[in-house]
């Protein structure tokens, strides 16, 4: 019976109605035990007319069973499994133990869950109801969260109930939440009356005051109303504990055999046959459960046992002595079928009192199976329990490192680090030490502790260099990546030298190839060559080569090509590697690759696509917990938005990037963020404000001893000083910068140096200096910097009264700025052009710029020939969501077909 829930029912009915017309909805119901969350879900199920229904309920006994809850939920939908993208179907089938497999990224299971829900809802709207979601096994909860975050335009409503005070991925995910409170006084009195109790008004009022309108407490404590009424005014009853004790008192009145049978049921789940077998092993007849049923503690129906409320189960179990609980677990482990290895391992682990290698071995095997099914959180727990029960410290330390690896793959970075810390206290053989230290470095690198990552990776490489040069090379390469974020060129040089000493001893092709590319990248970072080495390595890659599908190599496959900054060499590799990660739903590796690709696009002429990739990279980095990658994408976005003059967005992203980067010493992204703020002010015509940011950046570079000329703000400092009439100060900047650019000898730096010299040179030298800058720009891929030089050239020519010549440069600058979307810079070029007497014909802003990043990403994929389902799989969305965004794209661009879309969005990688 549902009384006094008009607001909640109205909200849930509205969500169900929306799902029937293709409007997705997700809602997490929270509240204390007994408040009525389950009743609301039951009411929602009853109102789901014309809808398919998927249901699951979390239980303590299933919380450590890999994907047990997900299988319970998705079982009716599995008829559609072969109709979702093959890699996702494979990952999901492996997770649910429907097919053998070797495990995959945890997000692949989430992507498969989303696709399956979307497919199942295509023929009929779908309601997904999950009760006691705080008791779901962690991998199931993570998969459900992944899907919930991406439901937009599917006819699906997902409702989940979570108990207050209990941790749950559904609460951590930022999903919409409805806090369910107690009933009103009137509804509370009606509920008690409907149960057959008759209370006087003062007693009813005190009962309501004590319970806060909690329905379960009202019904369970109504018979103790005299006790409640005797409480002093304002003394609230601790509702869950009070109700739990009421249930425990009922259990206390049962016979001893009935209490034992009740305990077995509390630990076993709902299978009456299993409960009966375990009871026999304890010399108890399961028929004594009749007493518990008579006491209204549980029900037995069609071979299934259901507790009146989960609080009954937990109350009965928590009251039992520890030795009795262990005996029950042992009996259940013995009573389980031979093939139910996961439950047996869990019960044996709970029954163990001290070191027990037989149990540890069973747990270790169960952990390995969980890992192979991508149930990494469950695997981590099982490996850790196995370690705790291992009599031999050597076995314990191996299992702790395996637990840490699984915890990391489950996205539990803090737990992984804690497990590694425990492992470090035990003796480790050299190979395991390398493995553990390398994992610690990887975790530190991704979560933002990049200095520690650098040190641990270098240490692990040194430890393993003698016995395993291939692994040492890969570790040193990862150290170079960490140093890239830190802008630590000294350690880059050291790591590169060590790679060069090891590469001739490498056995495998992956290590040799990474060694070549990492050495080349190190050469570029330290100013000692490197492009030729990268070029040779990239040219060794043939289409379809196994190296292109090796996830360990993905960062180097992309980084190497993009470090060349060439139009041709290996560019097709970048798209192939990113597409392969998308196909495999390897979200963990995507944020960093998207950052690299976006950086390349932002320094070219594809700013809109760069924003798409930066934005997706940042979103995925937040989801995967990749703090370093998040800082990278945010700093990159700020840098791009500074060029576009998008003041609020630039400041917000730069501030967040600085907040992340500062404490973690992510020097590169601190530099980019300050550079963005200075460039923003300069573009908006506020040189004094620009000067403040740029000087702060200059001081930071000095403190960090970063001497790479490409990071220097000297050109912008000089320009700000010129605008402020401080030519002499500007010339001091010019001289130092030009010397350093000449030493590096790269065209991008030389072009900026020549422009900076030209800003302060004599009028007689204008043409010579600017022409030199333009010549250097001709060998770069950065049209924005070229346009800035043309603007500066035209402005100087105008001031020298060479108006006709000035117009040539200013029109070129204006055209480039407008094409790129560099609004403030285009405005400045237009002002200068009009000052020459010329007309400033502004390019109409394309309606493409009105698209959101996700709309542009979807439009680009579809314009490039992908089907809706292919785009959905690549972007980890449902086809309905892709179609939803496509409708917005059509409206904004004024097109009505894919063919027209392809015309509007040509050649946008």
Secondary structure, DSSP 8 states (H G I E B T S, - for coil): ---S-HHHHHHHHHHHHHHHTT--EEEEEEESTTSSHHHHHHHHHHT-TTSEEEEEE--GGGTTSTTHHHHHHHGGGGGGGGGS-HHHHHHHHHHTTSS------HHHHHHHHHHHHHHHTSSS-EEEEEESGGGS-HHHHHHHHHHHHT-SSSSEEEEEEEETT---HHHHTT--EEE-----HHHHHHHHHHTT----HHHHHHHHHHHTT-HHHHHHHGGGHHHHHTS-TT----HHHHHHHHHHHHHHTS-HHHHHHHHHHHHH-SBHHHHHHHHHHTT--GGGHHHHHHTTSEEEETTEEEES-HHHHHHHHHHS-HHHHHHHHHHHHHHS-TT-HHHHHHHHHHH--S--HHHHHHHHHHHHHHHHTT-HHHHHHHHHHHHHT-SSHHHHHHHHHHHHHHHHHTT-HHHHHHHHHHHHTS---HHHHHHHHHHHHHHHHHHT-HHHHHHHHHHHHHHHTTT-HHHHHHHHHHHHHHHHHHT-HHHHHHHHHHHHHHGGG--SHHHHHHHHHHHHHHHHHHTS--HHHHHHHHHT--TT-GGGG-TTTHHHHHHHHHHHT-SSTTHHHHHHHHHHHHHTT-HHHHHHHHHHHHHHHHTTT-HHHHHHHHHHHHHHHHHHT-HHHHHHHHHHHHHHHHHHT-HHHHHHHHHHHHHHHHHHT-HHHHHHHHHHHHHHHHHTT-HHHHHHHHHHHHHHHHHHT---GGG--HHHHHHHHHHTT-HHHHHHHHHHHHHHHHHH--HHHHHHHHHHHHHHS-GGGHHHHHHHHHHHHTTSS-HHHHHHHHHHHHHHHHHTT-HHHHHHHHHHHHHHHHHHT-HHHHHHHHHHHHHTT---------GGGGS-HHHHHHHHHHHTT--HHHHHHHHT--HHHHHHHHHHHHHHHT--SHHHHHHHTTT--
